[in-house]
Amino acid sequence: GSSQRLPTREKSFVPRPPIALRLSAMTESLTYRGCLQGHRNWVTSIATTYEQSNLVVSASRDKTLMVWELTPDGYQVGYARRCLTGHGQPVASVVLSSD
């Protein structure tokens, strides 16, 4: 089969194409609001909960997890609340539980 080369470093928090950051309950569709920047490599997973949908956690090949807070309809889409470091390998996935 064919092999695809992936970049070794990525400066923004977006898998290509950019991710959508809001789910509209009325239309059940995704709406692109912008880009959150912070990871230094590909984002591998994104998670949120229904109870705190303004908080998003992302996992990355840069061996970090980032906790983001989305801002409501402001100039900025959101900001990084915390960067969780200490993993020895790229972080493949993140799952949040509301319990």
Order of alpha helices (4+ residues) and beta strands (2+ residues): beta-beta-beta-beta-beta-beta
